[in-house]
Amino acid sequence: MKEFFTQRIKRGLVRRLTLLKVASVAREVARKEPKTNSAPVVFFKASTGIDDLSWNSGFHLLTTWALRLQGIPVAYFACNSGLSKCVLGTNRDNPQKEMPCKSCVMQSKALYAGVQAGKQAGTQVNWFDFQRDSEIENAIRDLDISHLSRFTHQDLPLGALCLPGLRWVLRIHHLNDDENTRYLLREYILSAWNVAQKFSAFLDQTQPRAVVVFNGQFFPEATARYIAQKRGLRVITHEVGLQPATAYFTDGEATAYPIHIPADFELSEAQNAKLDAYLAKRFQGDFTMAGVKFWAEMKGLDEAFLKKAAGFKQIVPVFTNVIFDTSQPHANTVFEDMFDWLDMVLEIARENRDTLFVIRAHPDETRVRKSSRETVEGWAASRELEKEANIVFVSPREALSSYELIQRSKFVMIYNSTIGLEASIMGAAVLCAGKARFTQYPTVFFPQTVDDVRRKMKEFLTAERIDVPAEFKRNARQFLYFQLYKTSLPFGEFLEPSVRVTQTKLKSFDLDELVKSDSVKVILEGVLNDGDFLLKE
């Protein structure tokens, strides 16, 4: 308990010092910024943090500073209690609880210190507030979850725009039709409509050259992106990159991770060595995801498992995902959702008792402050997997080496997990059931219908040998290399982990260093000149 309060006090102190430092640098940027009447770039801010400085808030801030210092005005569109309920501020246990707007707005005002509010030309900040629309409120008051999810107003699919954020905050995919869930979805819809109205007026006022938003999945950003694209504006989204302290920017959907790899690109000897060094650490469990290190140590397969496996003809690992993750709306193109796929896997497993199926829950299911409420562990219990002699369930808390499991497998099954990419690199046959970042290139077997997935699974189970196209491994290596070293833009010169590694704080640096940064140059070229957001080597 003492340690908890010590950490809380430390975090509060670091937060205040961070905001003071941010405000000081922001004022320096405002003093040095050349004045110009050219068309601005709009930056939308509503879902990248409440009080601590998130990595995406850091990327947002540094990019806007660099633009302004280069004479490109920035028009900030920022929330000032502009949402009845916001995704990050929602208390899932008490949805009616008041939003933490005070601390959130205080942070935003530090970020934009020195920037004038109003409708003047050049850099400006527009603070949007919330106004409840009685017409929409009356229209949705008595709707159930199904109808709320499909609710459209003036050709704006408000219900659909709100679903990813609602699922994320509730940590589930299948929404309960209860009053708390309906209440949240109603308030999100009303808030999304408020954003649509205010942001449309803001675009009329500013006539920007481009719009930049955080990943585009939470309803404020999803609505802003939808509105801007309907006007024909270029919209850039950003997310954390695959490497520590890196950002990913794209004019596609950041959570879908579109990458363009030139047809004639081949990894050089040096690039292959660089990738191999990364993979060697990864295969030992030495990696982080969004700043979180899941395994203190990776454990090999123990004697009990090996003894059990010896009684079966073959092993098939099944790797799952977190059901509410923002990658899932992209993934669900073949199956309705991951659990629908798992039910099919279980059905076929029961028909193939000579095969040992190892179903592994994703470690992110139990992440502190982000634990899932609809879990593979819960699915396993509801389907009584413990009664199936040929199924082993691996919990999200178990540090079992997935890579050793892959080496012993007949083939590997995934929904859209990144481990499928790594398994392809290892030479394994990978049967994929959900659209993944890497399925935009031939890297895995990815049938396009449920029946075809079922057919391919049965074919692999009975095949003497599975022939994996050579291009799968080649493409997988190229894709991972691009993710690691071309699309992940380093910001470690300017940002470092805070008390919580999922948050950041500013380092001390000269503003000239920011403008000269390779990462910043890539982003500015991408935003201003339709560049590809790839680091040059």
C-alpha positions in Angstrom: 0.0 0.0 0.0 2.8 2.4 0.9 4.5 1.7 -2.5 1.2 2.4 -4.2 0.9 5.8 -2.6 4.6 6.6 -3.2 4.1 5.8 -6.9 1.0 7.9 -7.1 2.7 10.9 -5.5 5.7 10.4 -7.8 3.4 10.2 -10.9 1.6 13.3 -9.9 4.8 15.3 -9.4 6.2 14.1 -12.7 2.9 15.0 -14.5 3.0 18.5 -13.1 6.7 18.9 -14.1 6.0 17.5 -17.5 3.2 20.0 -18.2 5.3 22.9 -17.0 8.1 21.8 -19.3 5.6 21.3 -22.2 4.0 24.7 -21.7 7.5 26.4 -21.6 8.6 24.8 -24.9 5.1 25.5 -26.4 5.5 29.2 -25.7 9.0 29.2 -27.2 7.6 27.6 -30.4 4.9 30.3 -30.5 7.6 33.1 -30.2 9.8 31.6 -33.0 6.9 30.6 -35.3 7.0 32.6 -38.6 3.6 34.3 -39.3 1.9 33.2 -42.5 -1.5 33.2 -44.1 -1.0 29.8 -45.9 -3.6 27.0 -45.5 -3.2 25.3 -42.2 -2.9 21.6 -41.3 -5.7 20.6 -38.8 -4.8 18.5 -35.8 -7.7 17.0 -33.9 -7.4 16.2 -30.2 -9.9 14.4 -28.1 -8.7 10.8 -27.3 -5.0 10.8 -26.7 -4.9 11.4 -23.0 -6.6 12.8 -19.9 -3.8 13.9 -17.5 -0.6 12.0 -18.2 1.2 12.8 -21.5 0.5 9.8 -23.8 2.9 8.7 -26.5 0.4 9.7 -29.1 -0.1 13.1 -27.5 3.7 13.5 -27.7 3.8 12.6 -31.4 0.9 15.0 -32.0 2.6 17.8 -30.2 6.1 17.4 -31.7 4.8 17.2 -35.2 2.7 20.3 -34.8 5.7 22.2 -33.4 7.9 21.2 -36.3 5.2 22.3 -38.8 4.8 25.6 -37.2 8.6 26.2 -36.9 8.8 25.6 -40.7 6.1 28.2 -41.4 3.2 25.9 -41.8 0.3 27.1 -39.6 -1.6 24.5 -37.5 -5.3 24.7 -36.6 -5.9 22.7 -33.4 -9.4 21.4 -32.8 -9.4 20.4 -29.2 -12.0 19.2 -26.7 -13.1 21.6 -24.0 -15.8 19.4 -22.3 -17.0 18.8 -25.8 -18.3 15.3 -25.3 -21.1 14.2 -23.0 -19.0 11.0 -22.5 -15.6 10.3 -24.0 -13.9 7.0 -24.4 -10.9 7.6 -22.1 -13.0 9.3 -19.4 -15.7 6.6 -19.2 -15.9 4.6 -16.0 -17.2 1.2 -17.2 -18.3 0.3 -13.7 -20.2 3.5 -13.3 -21.1 4.9 -16.7 -23.0 7.9 -15.3 -19.9 9.1 -13.4 -18.8 12.7 -14.3 -16.1 13.0 -16.9 -12.6 14.1 -15.8 -12.7 17.1 -18.0 -10.9 19.5 -15.6 -7.6 17.6 -15.7 -7.9 16.8 -19.4 -8.5 20.4 -20.5 -5.7 21.6 -18.1 -3.3 19.3 -20.0 -4.5 20.4 -23.4 -4.1 24.1 -22.4 -0.5 23.3 -21.4 0.1 21.7 -24.8 -1.2 24.7 -26.7 0.3 27.4 -24.5 1.0 30.6 -26.5 -1.5 29.7 -29.2 -4.4 32.1 -29.7 -8.0 30.9 -29.7 -10.3 32.3 -32.3 -10.9 32.7 -36.0 -7.7 34.6 -37.1 -5.5 33.3 -39.9 -2.4 31.3 -39.0 -1.9 29.0 -36.1 -5.0 28.9 -33.8 -6.8 26.6 -31.4 -10.5 26.0 -31.5 -12.0 24.7 -28.2 -15.2 22.8 -28.9 -17.9 22.4 -26.2 -20.9 20.1 -26.0 -24.4 20.9 -27.1 -27.1 18.2 -26.8 -29.3 17.7 -29.8 -32.9 17.2 -28.7 -34.0 15.8 -32.1 -31.4 12.9 -32.0 -31.9 12.4 -28.3 -35.7 11.8 -28.9 -34.9 9.6 -31.9 -32.6 7.2 -29.9 -34.2 7.3 -26.5 -36.0 4.0 -26.8 -33.8 2.1 -29.2 -32.2 -1.2 -28.2 -28.4 -1.9 -28.8 -29.0 -3.4 -32.2 -30.8 -0.4 -33.5 -28.5 2.1 -31.8 -25.5 0.3 -33.4 -27.1 0.9 -36.8 -28.4 4.4 -36.1 -27.8 6.9 -38.9 -28.6 10.6 -39.0 -28.3 12.8 -42.2 -26.3 10.0 -43.9 -23.8 9.9 -41.0 -23.5 6.4 -39.6 -23.2 7.5 -36.0 -23.9 4.1 -34.4 -21.2 2.4 -36.4 -18.7 5.1 -35.8 -19.2 4.7 -32.0 -19.0 0.9 -31.8 -15.1 0.4 -31.8 -14.7 2.9 -28.9 -17.6 1.4 -26.9 -16.2 -2.1 -27.3 -12.7 -0.9 -26.3 -13.9 0.9 -23.2 -16.1 -2.0 -22.1 -13.3 -4.5 -22.9 -15.8 -6.7 -24.8 -17.0 -7.4 -28.3 -20.5 -8.7 -27.8 -22.5 -5.8 -26.3 -25.1 -6.5 -23.6 -28.5 -5.0 -24.2 -28.7 -3.5 -20.8 -29.4 0.1 -19.7 -25.8 1.0 -18.9 -24.6 -0.1 -22.3 -27.5 1.6 -24.1 -26.9 4.8 -22.0 -23.2 4.9 -23.1 -24.0 4.3 -26.7 -26.7 7.0 -26.7 -24.3 9.5 -25.1 -21.5 8.6 -27.6 -23.9 9.0 -30.5 -24.9 12.5 -29.2 -21.3 13.4 -28.7 -20.3 12.2 -32.1 -23.0 14.3 -33.7 -21.8 17.3 -31.7 -18.3 16.7 -33.1 -19.7 16.4 -36.6 -21.4 19.7 -36.4 -18.6 21.6 -34.7 -15.9 20.1 -36.8 -17.7 20.8 -40.1 -18.0 24.4 -39.1 -14.3 24.4 -38.2 -13.3 23.0 -41.6 -15.4 25.7 -43.3 -13.6 28.3 -41.3 -10.0 27.0 -41.8 -10.1 25.4 -45.3 -7.1 23.2 -44.4 -4.7 21.4 -46.7 -4.9 18.2 -44.6 -6.3 16.7 -41.3 -4.3 14.7 -38.8 -6.0 12.5 -36.2 -5.1 9.8 -33.6 -5.8 6.3 -35.0 -9.3 7.0 -36.3 -11.1 4.2 -34.3 -12.5 6.1 -31.3 -15.7 7.9 -32.2 -14.5 11.5 -32.0 -11.6 10.9 -34.4 -13.6 8.4 -36.5 -16.3 11.1 -36.9 -13.8 13.8 -37.7 -12.1 11.5 -40.3 -15.4 10.6 -41.9 -16.5 14.3 -42.2 -13.1 15.4 -43.6 -13.0 12.5 -46.2 -16.5 13.3 -47.4 -15.1 16.8 -48.3 -12.2 15.2 -50.2 -9.6 16.2 -47.6 -6.6 14.1 -47.1 -6.7 12.5 -43.6 -3.5 11.2 -41.8 -3.8 8.9 -38.8 -1.1 8.0 -36.4 -0.4 5.4 -33.8 2.5 4.1 -31.7 5.1 2.2 -33.9 6.4 -1.3 -33.5 9.6 -0.2 -31.9 9.9 1.6 -28.5 9.4 5.4 -28.6 8.4 5.3 -32.3 5.3 6.7 -34.2 3.5 5.4 -37.2 1.8 7.8 -39.6 -0.3 6.9 -42.6 -2.9 8.4 -44.9 -4.7 5.0 -44.5 -6.1 3.6 -41.3 -3.3 3.3 -38.7 -4.8 0.3 -37.0 -4.9 -1.6 -40.3 -1.3 -0.7 -40.9 -1.2 -0.3 -44.7 2.4 -0.6 -46.0 3.6 -0.2 -49.6 6.6 -2.3 -50.3 8.1 -1.8 -53.8 7.9 -4.8 -56.0 11.6 -4.8 -56.6 12.6 -4.4 -53.0 15.0 -7.1 -51.6 16.6 -7.1 -48.2 20.3 -6.5 -48.3 22.8 -8.6 -46.4 23.1 -5.9 -43.7 19.3 -5.5 -43.5 18.9 -9.3 -43.1 21.4 -9.3 -40.3 19.7 -6.4 -38.6 16.3 -8.3 -38.8 17.9 -11.5 -37.5 19.3 -9.8 -34.5 15.9 -8.4 -33.6 14.2 -11.8 -34.1 16.8 -13.5 -31.9 15.8 -11.2 -29.0 12.1 -11.6 -29.8 12.2 -15.4 -29.8 13.7 -15.2 -26.2 10.8 -13.0 -25.1 12.8 -9.8 -25.0 10.3 -7.4 -26.5 7.7 -4.8 -25.5 4.3 -4.0 -26.9 3.1 -0.4 -26.7 5.7 0.1 -23.9 4.6 -3.0 -22.0 7.0 -5.9 -21.4 4.9 -9.0 -20.9 7.4 -11.7 -20.1 10.0 -11.3 -17.4 11.4 -14.6 -18.9 10.2 -17.0 -21.5 9.8 -20.6 -20.4 10.4 -23.5 -22.7 8.0 -26.5 -23.0 8.1 -28.5 -19.8 8.3 -32.2 -19.3 4.6 -32.7 -18.5 3.7 -31.0 -21.8 6.2 -32.9 -23.9 5.0 -36.2 -22.3 1.4 -35.4 -23.2 2.4 -34.3 -26.7 4.2 -37.6 -27.3 0.8 -39.3 -27.2 -0.4 -37.5 -30.3 0.3 -37.7 -34.0 0.8 -33.9 -34.4 0.6 -30.5 -32.6 -1.4 -27.5 -33.8 -1.0 -24.3 -31.9 -3.9 -21.8 -32.0 -3.0 -18.2 -31.3 -5.8 -15.7 -30.3 -6.2 -12.0 -30.0 -7.8 -9.5 -27.6 -11.4 -9.3 -28.7 -11.9 -5.5 -28.1 -8.6 -4.4 -29.7 -8.9 -1.7 -32.4 -7.4 -4.2 -34.9 -10.5 -6.3 -34.7 -12.9 -4.3 -36.8 -10.4 -4.8 -39.7 -9.9 -8.5 -38.8 -13.6 -9.6 -39.0 -13.9 -10.1 -42.7 -14.4 -13.9 -42.9 -15.8 -14.7 -39.4 -18.2 -12.6 -37.5 -15.6 -12.4 -34.7 -12.7 -14.3 -33.2 -15.0 -16.4 -30.9 -17.0 -17.5 -34.0 -13.7 -18.8 -35.4 -12.7 -20.5 -32.1 -16.0 -22.4 -32.1 -15.2 -23.8 -35.5 -11.7 -24.8 -34.3 -13.2 -26.6 -31.4 -15.7 -28.4 -33.6 -12.9 -29.7 -35.8 -10.6 -30.5 -32.9 -13.3 -32.8 -31.5 -13.2 -34.7 -34.9 -9.4 -35.1 -34.8 -8.5 -36.8 -31.5 -5.1 -37.8 -32.8 -4.0 -34.1 -32.9 -3.0 -32.0 -29.9 -4.4 -28.5 -30.2 -2.8 -25.9 -28.0 -5.0 -22.8 -27.6 -3.1 -19.9 -26.3 -4.7 -16.7 -24.9 -3.1 -13.4 -25.7 -1.0 -12.0 -22.8 -2.7 -8.6 -23.3 -6.0 -10.1 -21.9 -4.7 -9.4 -18.4 -2.8 -6.2 -18.9 -3.1 -3.9 -15.8 -5.8 -1.2 -16.3 -6.7 -2.8 -19.7 -7.8 -6.3 -18.8 -10.4 -7.9 -21.1 -13.9 -8.6 -19.8 -14.7 -11.0 -22.7 -11.8 -13.4 -22.7 -10.5 -16.5 -24.4 -10.1 -17.9 -20.9 -13.8 -17.3 -20.3 -14.6 -18.9 -23.6 -12.5 -21.9 -22.7 -14.3 -22.4 -19.4 -17.7 -22.0 -21.0 -16.8 -24.7 -23.6 -15.4 -27.0 -20.9 -12.1 -27.4 -22.7 -10.6 -29.1 -19.7 -12.7 -32.1 -20.6 -11.1 -32.4 -24.1 -8.2 -34.8 -23.9 -6.6 -33.4 -27.1 -6.8 -29.7 -26.1 -4.4 -27.8 -23.9 -5.3 -24.3 -22.9 -2.5 -21.8 -22.1 -3.6 -18.9 -20.0 -2.6 -15.3 -20.7 -0.5 -15.3 -17.5 1.7 -18.3 -18.6 5.1 -17.4 -20.0 5.3 -20.4 -22.3 7.5 -20.1 -25.4 5.2 -19.8 -28.4 8.2 -20.1 -30.7 9.3 -23.5 -29.3 5.6 -24.5 -29.8 5.8 -23.3 -33.4 8.9 -25.4 -34.1 7.1 -28.6 -33.0 3.9 -27.8 -34.9 2.3 -29.5 -37.9 0.9 -26.0 -38.8 0.0 -22.9 -37.0 -3.5 -21.3 -36.7 -4.0 -17.6 -36.0 -6.9 -15.1 -36.1 -4.8 -11.9 -36.9 -2.0 -12.2 -34.4 1.5 -10.9 -35.3 2.9 -14.2 -34.3 1.6 -15.5 -37.6 4.1 -13.3 -39.4 6.9 -14.6 -37.2 5.8 -18.2 -37.7 6.0 -17.6 -41.5 9.5 -16.2 -41.0 10.3 -19.4 -39.1 9.1 -21.4 -42.1 5.9 -22.7 -40.6 2.6 -23.2 -42.5 0.2 -20.6 -41.1 -3.5 -20.7 -41.5 -5.0 -17.3 -40.9 -8.7 -16.6 -40.2 -8.8 -12.8 -39.8 -7.5 -10.0 -41.9 -4.2 -9.0 -40.4 -1.7 -6.2 -41.0 0.5 -8.6 -43.0 -2.3 -10.3 -45.1 -2.0 -7.4 -47.6 0.9 -9.4 -48.9 1.1 -13.2 -49.5 2.6 -14.2 -46.1 0.2 -16.8 -44.8 -2.6 -19.1 -46.0 -5.7 -16.9 -45.8 -9.0 -18.4 -47.2 -11.7 -15.9 -47.8 -14.8 -17.8 -46.6 -15.7 -19.7 -43.5 -16.1 -22.9 -45.5 -12.7 -22.4 -47.2 -11.1 -22.0 -43.7 -12.8 -25.2 -42.5 -11.7 -27.0 -45.7 -8.1 -25.8 -45.5 -7.9 -26.8 -41.8 -9.1 -30.3 -42.5 -6.8 -30.6 -45.5 -3.7 -29.6 -43.4 -4.7 -32.0 -40.6 -4.7 -35.0 -43.0 -1.8 -33.9 -45.3 1.4 -35.9 -45.1 3.3 -32.7 -45.9 2.2 -29.0 -46.2 4.0 -27.1 -49.0 4.5 -23.5 -48.0 5.2 -21.1 -50.9 8.7 -19.7 -50.7 7.3 -16.2 -51.2 5.5 -16.4 -47.8 8.8 -16.3 -45.8 10.4 -13.7 -48.1 7.3 -11.4 -47.9 7.0 -11.9 -44.2 10.6 -10.8 -43.6 10.2 -7.8 -45.8 7.0 -6.8 -44.1 8.4 -7.1 -40.6 11.5 -5.2 -41.7 9.4 -2.3 -43.0 7.3 -2.3 -39.8 10.5 -2.1 -37.7 12.8 0.1 -39.6 10.9 2.0 -42.2 7.4 2.8 -40.8 8.4 3.1 -37.1 9.6 6.7 -36.8 12.0 7.2 -33.8 11.2 10.0 -31.4 13.6 8.8 -28.7 15.6 12.1 -29.1 12.7 14.0 -27.7 10.5 11.7 -25.6 11.3 9.1 -22.9 9.1 6.8 -20.8 7.5 8.4 -17.7 6.7 6.8 -14.4 4.3 4.5 -16.3 6.1 3.2 -19.4 2.8 3.6 -21.4 3.2 7.4 -20.8 5.9 9.7 -21.8 7.7 13.0 -20.9 9.7 15.5 -22.8 13.5 15.3 -22.9 15.5 18.5 -23.1 16.4 19.4 -26.6 16.9 22.4 -28.9 14.1 23.2 -31.3 16.5 23.2 -34.2 17.2 19.5 -33.4 13.4 18.8 -33.8 13.2 20.4 -37.2 16.3 18.6 -38.4 15.1 15.2 -37.1 14.8 12.5 -39.8 11.5 11.3 -38.4 10.0 14.8 -38.4 11.3 15.4 -42.0 9.5 12.2 -43.1 6.3 13.2 -41.4 6.3 16.7 -42.8 7.0 15.4 -46.3 4.2 13.0 -45.9 1.7 15.6 -44.6 2.6 18.4 -46.9 3.7 16.6 -50.1 1.8 13.2 -50.1 5.0 11.4 -49.0 5.0 7.8 -48.0 5.9 8.3 -44.3 8.9 5.8 -44.7 12.4 6.4 -43.2 15.1 6.6 -45.8 18.2 4.4 -45.4 
